[in-house]
Amino acid sequence: MRTVTARRASLTLLAVTMIWGTTFAIVHTESRSYPPIALVALRFGVAAAAMVPFVLRREVLNARLVWSGIGLGALLFPGFALQTLGLARTTPARAGFLTGLYVVLVPILSRILGDKISRKTIAAVVVSVTGMAVLSWGAQMGSAGLSKSAFEAGLPDLESGDQLIMFCAVVYAFHVMAIARWAKGLPVLPLNAIQLAVVAVLAAISAPFFEGGFPVPSLGTSWTVLYLALLCTVVAFSMMLQAQPHTTPTRASLIYSLEALFAALFSWMWLGEVPSASVWIGGGLMTLAVVMMEWDNRSS
């Protein structure tokens, strides 16, 4: 079996981030016509079902594996629920960079739990957070030439959507930390299958309590669910669980912060949401932060 180096882990997580970046525009479009929590239930239900044959053929479950999967799924569900509810109200680009706010929370949690953080890491986090601040609030600075886009102006619940995404970012920070502590040494496929199944069950139980309930999906929604479930969930989360334990939580979170840039670019191509100057400036700063982190790991 090929050894997973820190560099290979980083490239794998970058690929995962690109895949996830495509989901923001797709989920934004779909969740405005189909109930968001029901969409989460379908996505993760199909993903979990797709993994069952591989798990049954290859792995034997044990207590640590099961409880780790349940714990990760219990953290992942509120994160995805909040994000999907938020995406129904805000733009894909804004949701992408606001989700990335957890980049500053992961190092803080790492420090609280006793991990050491270098000065270069702190500098990279500051640069990344500055980039996300430009992306988030630069559009409000009309006097600086960073005015709100027409796409944003057409969404009346923009602010409430942003708030939901911010809460989502807090949950994702805990999920990143949990993977670093619970996933190392565990087989990826069964761990991911349990995690996905837990999210699907929790979403299915919750969906009837939200507006829209759990209706039968249309053919178009079904195709969307297949894309989200197979590539963006089964493949992407398996890659994530395999690669992330071989790097630090802070380094992983900085790579994940690029999801905002990919979300903005794909929304531009898919929905015609033309990125403003604040998107390009903030995305450039976030890219610089990842480069700084990579340089820090090389020198150390």
C-alpha positions in Angstrom: 0.0 0.0 0.0 1.4 3.4 -1.0 2.4 5.6 1.9 0.4 8.8 2.3 2.9 11.6 2.6 2.1 15.1 3.9 2.4 16.5 0.3 0.1 13.8 -1.2 -2.4 14.4 1.6 -2.4 18.1 0.8 -3.0 17.5 -2.9 -5.8 15.0 -2.1 -7.5 17.5 0.2 -7.1 20.2 -2.6 -8.9 17.9 -5.0 -11.7 17.3 -2.4 -12.0 21.1 -2.0 -12.4 21.6 -5.7 -15.2 19.0 -5.9 -17.0 20.5 -2.9 -16.7 23.9 -4.5 -19.0 22.8 -7.3 -21.8 21.9 -4.9 -22.6 25.4 -3.7 -24.2 26.6 -6.9 -25.9 23.3 -7.4 -27.4 23.1 -3.9 -28.3 26.8 -4.0 -30.4 26.1 -7.1 -31.9 22.9 -5.9 -32.7 24.0 -2.3 -34.8 26.9 -3.6 -37.3 24.4 -5.1 -36.9 21.3 -2.9 -36.8 21.2 0.9 -33.2 21.6 2.1 -33.3 19.0 4.9 -35.0 16.5 2.7 -32.2 17.1 0.1 -29.6 16.3 2.8 -31.5 13.1 3.7 -31.6 12.0 0.1 -28.0 12.9 -0.6 -26.6 11.1 2.3 -29.0 8.2 2.1 -28.0 7.4 -1.4 -24.3 7.8 -0.5 -24.6 5.5 2.4 -26.4 2.9 0.4 -23.8 3.0 -2.3 -21.1 2.2 0.2 -22.8 -0.8 1.8 -21.5 -3.5 -0.6 -17.9 -2.4 -0.3 -18.1 -2.3 3.5 -19.7 -5.7 3.8 -17.1 -7.3 1.5 -14.0 -5.8 3.0 -14.3 -4.9 6.7 -15.3 -6.2 10.1 -16.8 -3.6 12.3 -15.5 -3.0 15.9 -16.7 -0.8 18.7 -14.1 2.0 18.1 -14.9 2.2 14.4 -18.7 2.3 15.0 -18.6 4.9 17.7 -16.1 7.1 15.7 -18.4 6.9 12.7 -21.5 7.8 14.9 -19.6 10.7 16.4 -18.4 12.1 13.1 -21.9 11.7 11.6 -23.5 13.5 14.6 -21.2 16.4 14.0 -21.6 16.4 10.2 -25.4 16.5 10.2 -25.9 19.9 11.8 -23.1 21.3 9.7 -24.7 20.2 6.4 -28.2 21.1 7.6 -27.2 24.6 8.5 -25.3 25.0 5.2 -28.1 23.7 3.0 -30.7 25.9 4.8 -28.3 28.9 4.4 -27.7 28.2 0.7 -31.4 28.5 0.0 -31.1 32.1 1.2 -27.7 33.4 0.3 -25.4 33.3 -2.8 -23.1 30.4 -3.5 -20.0 32.6 -3.4 -20.9 34.1 -0.1 -21.8 30.7 1.4 -18.5 29.4 0.1 -16.3 31.9 1.9 -18.5 32.1 5.0 -18.2 28.4 5.4 -14.4 28.9 5.4 -14.6 31.0 8.6 -13.8 27.8 10.4 -10.2 28.2 9.3 -9.6 30.5 12.2 -11.5 28.3 14.7 -9.5 25.1 14.0 -6.1 26.5 15.1 -7.8 28.1 18.2 -9.3 24.7 19.1 -6.0 23.0 18.5 -4.2 25.5 20.8 -6.9 25.0 23.5 -6.4 21.2 23.3 -2.6 21.6 23.7 -1.2 21.5 20.1 1.7 23.8 19.3 1.2 26.4 16.6 4.1 28.1 14.9 4.3 31.9 14.2 4.2 31.2 10.5 1.0 29.3 11.0 -0.5 32.2 13.0 0.5 34.6 10.2 -1.1 32.3 7.6 -4.3 32.1 9.6 -4.4 35.9 9.9 -3.9 36.3 6.1 -6.6 33.7 5.4 -9.1 35.3 7.8 -8.4 38.7 6.2 -9.1 37.3 2.8 -12.4 35.9 4.1 -13.3 39.2 5.7 -12.8 41.0 2.3 -14.9 38.4 0.7 -17.6 38.6 3.3 -17.9 42.3 4.0 -16.1 44.0 1.1 -19.3 44.2 -0.9 -20.7 46.5 1.8 -17.9 49.0 1.2 -19.4 50.8 -1.7 -17.2 53.8 -1.1 -14.2 51.6 -1.8 -15.6 50.4 -5.1 -16.7 47.0 -3.7 -20.4 47.3 -4.1 -23.0 44.6 -3.7 -23.7 42.6 -6.8 -27.1 42.3 -8.6 -27.2 38.6 -7.8 -26.9 39.4 -4.0 -29.5 42.2 -4.3 -32.0 39.8 -5.7 -32.0 37.6 -2.5 -34.3 39.1 0.3 -33.1 36.7 3.0 -29.4 37.2 2.4 -28.5 38.1 5.9 -30.3 35.2 7.6 -28.7 32.9 5.1 -25.2 34.3 6.0 -25.9 33.7 9.7 -26.9 30.1 9.1 -23.6 29.5 7.2 -21.6 31.1 10.0 -23.1 28.6 12.5 -22.3 25.9 10.0 -18.6 27.0 10.0 -18.5 26.5 13.8 -19.8 23.0 13.5 -17.3 22.2 10.7 -14.4 23.3 12.8 -15.3 20.7 15.4 -15.7 18.1 12.7 -12.2 18.8 11.4 -10.8 18.4 14.9 -12.8 15.2 15.5 -11.4 13.6 12.3 -7.8 14.3 13.4 -8.5 12.6 16.8 -10.9 9.8 15.9 -10.1 8.7 12.3 -6.4 7.9 12.4 -5.7 4.2 12.0 -9.3 3.3 11.1 -10.4 1.9 7.7 -11.8 4.6 5.5 -14.7 2.9 3.8 -16.6 1.6 6.8 -15.9 4.8 8.8 -17.3 6.9 6.0 -20.3 4.6 5.5 -21.3 4.9 9.1 -20.8 8.6 9.1 -22.9 9.1 6.0 -25.6 6.7 7.3 -25.9 8.7 10.6 -26.3 12.0 8.7 -29.0 10.4 6.5 -31.0 9.0 9.4 -30.8 12.3 11.4 -31.9 14.3 8.3 -34.7 11.9 7.5 -36.0 12.2 11.1 -35.7 16.0 11.0 -37.1 16.7 7.5 -40.8 16.4 8.4 -40.4 19.2 11.1 -39.2 21.7 8.5 -41.1 23.6 5.9 -41.8 21.4 2.8 -41.5 18.1 4.6 -40.1 15.2 2.6 -41.7 15.1 -0.8 -41.0 12.7 -3.7 -38.2 14.2 -5.7 -38.6 15.0 -9.4 -36.4 13.5 -12.1 -34.2 16.6 -12.1 -33.7 16.5 -8.4 -32.9 12.8 -8.6 -30.0 13.5 -11.0 -28.8 16.2 -8.7 -28.9 13.9 -5.7 -26.9 11.3 -7.6 -24.1 13.8 -8.4 -24.0 15.1 -4.8 -24.2 11.6 -3.3 -21.7 9.7 -5.4 -18.9 12.2 -6.4 -19.3 14.9 -3.8 -20.1 12.7 -0.8 -18.9 9.1 -1.3 -15.7 9.8 -3.3 -14.9 13.2 -1.7 -15.4 12.1 2.0 -13.5 8.9 1.4 -10.6 10.9 0.1 -10.8 13.3 3.0 -10.9 10.6 5.7 -7.9 8.9 4.1 -5.8 12.0 3.6 -6.6 14.3 6.5 -5.1 12.2 9.3 -1.7 12.5 7.6 -1.6 16.3 7.9 -2.3 18.8 10.7 -5.8 20.1 11.4 -4.6 23.7 10.8 -3.0 22.8 7.5 -6.1 20.9 6.4 -8.4 23.8 7.3 -6.3 26.3 5.3 -6.6 24.1 2.2 -10.3 23.7 2.8 -10.6 27.5 2.9 -9.9 27.5 -0.9 -13.4 26.0 -1.2 -14.7 29.6 -1.2 -12.7 30.5 -4.3 -13.8 27.4 -6.1 -17.4 28.0 -5.1 -17.3 31.5 -6.4 -15.7 30.4 -9.7 -18.2 27.6 -10.3 -21.1 29.9 -9.4 -19.9 32.3 -12.0 -19.8 29.5 -14.7 -23.0 27.8 -13.6 -25.3 30.6 -12.5 -23.7 33.7 -14.0 -22.9 35.1 -10.6 -20.1 37.5 -11.6 -17.5 37.6 -8.8 -16.9 41.1 -7.5 -13.6 42.7 -6.8 -13.9 41.6 -3.2 -14.2 37.9 -4.3 -11.0 38.1 -6.3 -9.0 40.0 -3.7 -10.2 37.8 -0.8 -9.6 34.7 -2.8 -6.1 35.8 -3.6 -5.3 36.4 0.1 -6.6 32.9 1.0 -4.5 31.3 -1.7 -1.5 33.2 -0.3 -2.2 31.8 3.2 -2.1 28.2 1.9 1.2 28.9 0.1 2.5 30.3 3.4 1.4 27.1 5.2 3.1 24.9 2.7 6.3 26.9 2.9 6.2 26.6 6.7 5.9 22.8 6.5 8.8 22.6 4.0 11.1 24.6 6.2 10.2 22.5 9.3 
